[in-house]
Amino acid sequence: MQKRSLILIIAGVIAAGATMAAEDELMSRAQALFKPIPEQPPEMEGNPSTPAKVALGKMLFFEPRLSKSNTISCNSCHLVGLGGTDMLETSVGHRWQMGGRNSPTVLNAVFNTAQFWDGRAEDLAQQAGGPLVNPVEMATTHENAVNMLKGIPGYQPFFEEAFPEAEDAINIDNIQDAIALFEATLITPNAPFDQYLKGDADALSDEQKTGLELFVNRGCASCHSGINLGGDQYQPFGVVEKPGANFLPPEDKGRFAVTESASDEYVFKVPSLRNIALTPPYFHSGKAWDLKQAVAIMGSAQLGAELNDEEVDSITAFLHSLTGEQPRVEYPILPPSTADTPRPNLEIDR
């Protein structure tokens, strides 16, 4: 009897050791593929950060008078309190026009290799100027945006403090640089997965660890890796099997519009999966409202894998571990307009 008990104890120790070894191996594999979000935003090359620049950028991020109608700001489509998105299939812009693609999250966007679904903006500063001149979005011009801010006297001292060496501080480059530096602060560290990557094996549940293992073994991590679990490469949507036209509208050829290369038809920037549980709907078309549905579609379209319900549930559970600490942003007090400030142009048919 004692001999049998001893055998059982030894067997239990061996099993526990094997489990620990397997968990250690999974963590090591994860640490080689992914990196945690840092506590502080990275420095932006050619655009050094200062408190004055960031403060100005925050004001401009929430400034609706930068739009032609004076009703749309950066925050309109990238709501900080909604995971950096607007939770619409495609965003509503000037004159209630609908945009062509789902609005990507601004949170952690600083870690992406480029901006927009087709990567047409090389950094956040360049991206900040795009919606201003898009007739479907803010519908103004860079010249009009500058004139608007010059027509609001309260902005002058903020620009002079942020750009003390500039002869004419209110210009489009400084506007874009300031917005970019504020957006760079919108990072979400300390997600359960970040804690796991830092060595806390208990930060993930057993189901999330199973999902992580599937995520790696099934091939999801071949595109969704690095600090942002995506955002650093381009891939066709439908590597193995094209999803339905509802999810992949035939008229939107993705990066082809930027490069005009046939090989870039229906190629898009791989989206970041950070905070993905907070940012439905999914895909550039915004047609998948259920994260589990999105996982299943990606399995078949990108990997040629028909994931069963249990696998989908586990991977989805893992994706929930990517939700980090959300930035807390106090709404800025914006300088008031005066009698000389340019008027809004709503262009509404009456």
C-alpha positions in Angstrom: 0.0 0.0 0.0 2.8 2.4 0.9 4.6 1.4 -2.3 1.5 2.3 -4.4 1.1 5.6 -2.6 4.7 6.4 -3.3 4.2 5.6 -7.0 1.2 7.9 -7.2 3.1 10.7 -5.5 6.0 10.3 -7.9 3.6 10.2 -10.9 1.9 13.4 -9.6 5.3 15.1 -9.3 6.2 14.0 -12.8 2.9 15.2 -14.2 3.2 18.6 -12.4 6.7 19.0 -13.7 5.6 18.2 -17.3 2.8 20.8 -17.0 5.2 23.4 -15.7 7.7 22.7 -18.4 4.9 23.0 -21.0 3.8 26.3 -19.5 7.4 27.6 -19.4 7.8 26.6 -23.1 4.6 28.5 -24.0 5.7 31.6 -22.2 9.1 31.5 -23.8 7.6 31.1 -27.3 5.2 34.1 -26.5 8.1 36.2 -25.3 10.0 35.5 -28.6 7.0 36.5 -30.7 5.4 39.4 -28.8 6.5 42.4 -26.7 4.6 44.2 -23.9 3.3 47.7 -24.4 5.8 50.1 -22.6 4.7 52.4 -19.8 5.8 55.5 -21.7 5.3 56.3 -25.4 8.3 56.1 -27.7 10.2 59.0 -29.0 9.1 60.1 -32.6 12.0 60.7 -34.9 12.2 64.3 -36.0 9.4 65.3 -33.7 10.7 65.6 -30.1 8.0 65.6 -27.5 7.5 68.4 -25.0 4.6 68.9 -22.5 3.6 72.1 -24.4 3.4 70.2 -27.7 1.4 67.4 -26.2 -1.0 69.8 -24.6 -1.5 71.6 -27.8 -1.9 68.4 -29.7 -4.6 67.3 -27.3 -6.5 70.6 -27.9 -6.3 70.1 -31.6 -7.3 66.4 -31.4 -10.6 67.6 -29.8 -11.0 70.7 -32.0 -14.1 70.5 -34.2 -13.4 73.9 -35.8 -10.6 72.2 -37.8 -13.4 70.8 -40.0 -15.4 72.7 -42.6 -18.6 72.3 -40.7 -17.0 73.0 -37.3 -18.6 69.8 -36.0 -16.0 67.0 -36.6 -12.8 66.5 -34.7 -10.2 63.7 -34.7 -12.0 62.4 -31.6 -15.3 62.1 -33.6 -14.0 59.0 -35.4 -11.4 58.0 -32.8 -13.2 58.3 -29.5 -10.7 57.9 -26.7 -13.5 56.5 -24.5 -14.5 53.9 -27.0 -11.2 52.1 -27.5 -10.1 54.8 -30.0 -12.8 54.0 -32.5 -16.3 55.1 -33.2 -18.0 51.7 -33.3 -19.5 52.2 -36.7 -19.0 50.1 -39.8 -17.7 53.2 -41.5 -17.4 56.7 -40.0 -19.9 59.6 -40.6 -18.2 62.7 -42.1 -19.1 66.0 -43.7 -22.8 66.3 -44.7 -23.5 62.9 -43.2 -21.4 61.2 -45.8 -20.2 57.6 -45.0 -16.5 56.8 -45.2 -15.3 53.9 -47.3 -13.5 52.0 -44.5 -13.8 51.2 -40.8 -12.0 53.6 -38.6 -8.9 52.0 -37.1 -8.2 52.6 -33.4 -5.9 55.4 -32.5 -4.8 53.6 -29.3 -1.3 52.3 -29.7 -1.2 53.5 -33.3 2.2 54.9 -32.6 3.6 51.3 -32.7 2.3 50.7 -36.3 4.7 50.7 -39.2 2.3 53.0 -41.1 -1.2 54.5 -40.8 -4.5 53.9 -42.5 -5.6 50.5 -43.8 -3.6 50.9 -47.0 -0.5 52.3 -45.2 -0.6 55.6 -47.3 0.6 57.6 -44.3 4.1 56.8 -43.1 3.5 58.1 -39.6 1.0 59.7 -37.2 1.9 63.3 -38.3 1.2 62.5 -41.9 -2.0 60.7 -41.0 -3.2 63.7 -39.0 -3.3 65.8 -42.1 -5.3 63.3 -44.2 -8.8 63.5 -42.7 -8.6 67.3 -42.8 -8.7 67.4 -46.6 -10.8 64.4 -47.3 -14.1 65.6 -48.7 -15.9 62.8 -47.0 -14.4 63.4 -43.6 -13.5 66.9 -42.3 -13.7 68.4 -45.8 -11.5 71.4 -45.4 -8.0 72.3 -46.7 -4.7 72.7 -44.9 -4.8 76.4 -45.7 -8.3 76.8 -44.3 -7.3 74.8 -41.1 -4.4 77.2 -40.6 -6.5 80.3 -41.2 -9.1 79.0 -38.8 -6.6 78.6 -35.9 -5.1 82.0 -36.7 -8.6 83.4 -36.5 -9.0 82.1 -32.9 -6.6 84.4 -31.0 -6.4 82.1 -28.0 -4.4 79.6 -29.9 -1.4 81.9 -30.7 0.3 81.6 -27.3 -0.2 77.8 -27.2 1.6 77.5 -30.6 4.3 79.9 -29.6 5.0 77.9 -26.4 5.0 74.6 -28.3 7.2 75.9 -31.1 9.2 78.7 -29.7 11.7 78.8 -32.5 9.2 79.1 -35.3 8.7 82.5 -37.0 5.1 81.7 -37.9 4.2 79.0 -35.4 0.7 78.2 -36.7 1.3 76.2 -39.8 0.1 72.8 -41.0 3.4 70.9 -40.2 3.2 72.1 -36.6 -0.5 71.2 -36.4 0.2 67.7 -37.6 3.2 67.3 -35.4 1.4 68.4 -32.2 -1.6 66.1 -32.9 0.8 63.1 -33.6 2.6 63.7 -30.2 -0.7 63.7 -28.3 -1.8 60.5 -30.2 1.5 58.9 -29.3 0.5 59.2 -25.6 -2.7 57.1 -26.2 -1.1 53.8 -25.3 -2.6 50.9 -23.2 0.0 49.1 -21.1 -0.4 46.5 -18.4 -2.9 44.2 -20.2 -3.1 40.7 -18.7 -1.1 39.5 -21.7 1.6 42.2 -21.0 1.9 40.9 -17.4 2.2 37.4 -18.8 5.0 38.4 -21.1 6.8 40.0 -18.2 6.8 36.6 -16.4 3.5 36.4 -14.5 2.2 33.0 -15.5 -1.1 33.5 -13.5 -2.0 36.6 -15.5 -3.8 34.5 -18.1 -6.6 32.0 -17.4 -6.2 28.4 -18.5 -8.6 29.0 -21.4 -6.6 32.1 -22.4 -3.4 30.0 -22.4 -5.0 27.4 -24.6 -6.1 30.2 -26.9 -2.6 31.6 -27.0 -1.2 28.2 -27.9 -3.7 27.9 -30.7 -3.0 31.4 -31.8 0.7 30.5 -32.2 0.3 27.0 -33.4 -2.4 27.7 -36.0 -0.4 30.5 -37.5 -2.2 33.6 -36.4 1.0 34.9 -34.9 2.8 34.9 -38.3 1.0 38.1 -39.1 -0.2 39.3 -35.6 3.0 39.5 -33.7 5.3 42.1 -32.2 4.3 44.8 -29.7 1.0 45.5 -31.3 0.1 42.0 -32.4 -0.1 43.4 -35.9 0.3 46.8 -37.6 3.8 46.0 -39.0 3.1 44.3 -42.3 0.7 44.0 -45.3 -1.3 40.9 -46.3 -4.0 40.0 -48.7 -7.4 39.6 -47.1 -8.2 36.0 -48.3 -4.8 34.3 -48.5 -6.4 30.9 -48.7 -10.0 31.6 -49.3 -11.7 34.9 -50.2 -14.3 35.9 -47.6 -17.7 36.9 -48.9 -18.2 40.2 -50.8 -19.9 41.6 -47.7 -16.6 41.4 -45.8 -14.3 42.1 -48.8 -16.1 44.6 -51.0 -14.8 44.1 -54.6 -14.6 47.8 -55.2 -12.1 48.4 -52.4 -8.7 47.1 -53.7 -6.8 48.1 -50.6 -3.1 49.0 -51.0 -3.5 48.9 -54.8 -4.8 52.4 -54.7 -1.4 53.5 -53.2 1.1 51.4 -55.2 -0.9 50.7 -58.4 0.7 47.3 -58.3 -1.4 44.3 -59.3 0.2 42.3 -56.5 -1.3 44.7 -53.9 -4.9 44.2 -54.9 -7.0 43.4 -51.8 -3.9 43.8 -49.7 -4.3 45.7 -46.4 -2.2 46.6 -43.4 -2.5 43.8 -40.8 -4.5 45.5 -38.0 -3.3 45.6 -34.4 -5.2 43.2 -32.1 -4.6 45.3 -29.0 -7.9 46.1 -27.2 -9.7 44.2 -30.0 -12.5 43.2 -27.7 -13.4 46.9 -27.2 -13.5 47.9 -30.9 -16.2 46.2 -32.9 -17.1 46.0 -35.8 -14.1 44.3 -37.4 -12.2 44.3 -40.7 -11.7 47.2 -43.1 -15.3 46.8 -44.1 -16.6 46.9 -40.6 -19.0 44.0 -41.4 -18.2 41.6 -38.5 -19.7 42.7 -35.3 -19.0 39.5 -33.4 -15.4 38.9 -32.4 -15.9 35.1 -32.5 -17.2 35.4 -36.1 -14.2 37.5 -37.0 -11.9 34.8 -35.5 -13.6 32.1 -37.5 -13.5 34.1 -40.7 -9.8 34.8 -40.3 -9.1 31.1 -39.7 -10.7 30.1 -43.0 -9.7 33.1 -45.1 -6.1 33.5 -44.0 -5.1 30.1 -42.7 -7.4 27.6 -44.4 -8.4 26.3 -41.1 -11.9 25.5 -40.1 -11.8 26.3 -36.4 -14.3 24.4 -34.2 -16.4 26.3 -31.6 -14.1 25.3 -28.8 -11.0 26.6 -30.6 -12.8 29.9 -31.5 -13.9 30.3 -27.9 -10.3 29.8 -26.6 -8.7 32.2 -29.1 -11.4 34.8 -28.4 -10.7 34.4 -24.7 -7.0 35.0 -25.4 -7.8 38.1 -27.4 -9.7 39.5 -24.4 -6.4 39.4 -22.5 -5.1 42.1 -24.9 -7.2 44.8 -23.3 -4.9 47.2 -21.5 -5.3 50.1 -19.2 -7.2 52.7 -21.1 -5.9 56.3 -21.3 -7.7 58.8 -19.1 -7.9 62.1 -20.9 -9.4 65.2 -19.4 -11.3 67.1 -22.1 -9.4 70.3 -22.9 -10.9 73.8 -22.7 -10.6 75.2 -26.1 -10.0 78.9 -26.9 -13.3 80.7 -27.9 -14.1 82.0 -31.3 -14.4 85.7 -31.9 -16.3 87.9 -34.3 -13.4 87.6 -36.7 -13.1 83.8 -36.6 -14.0 82.1 -39.9 -17.6 80.8 -39.9 -18.6 77.2 -40.2 -19.8 75.9 -43.6 -22.4 73.2 -43.0 -23.4 72.9 -46.7 -26.8 71.6 -45.7 -29.6 71.8 -48.3 -32.4 73.8 -46.8 
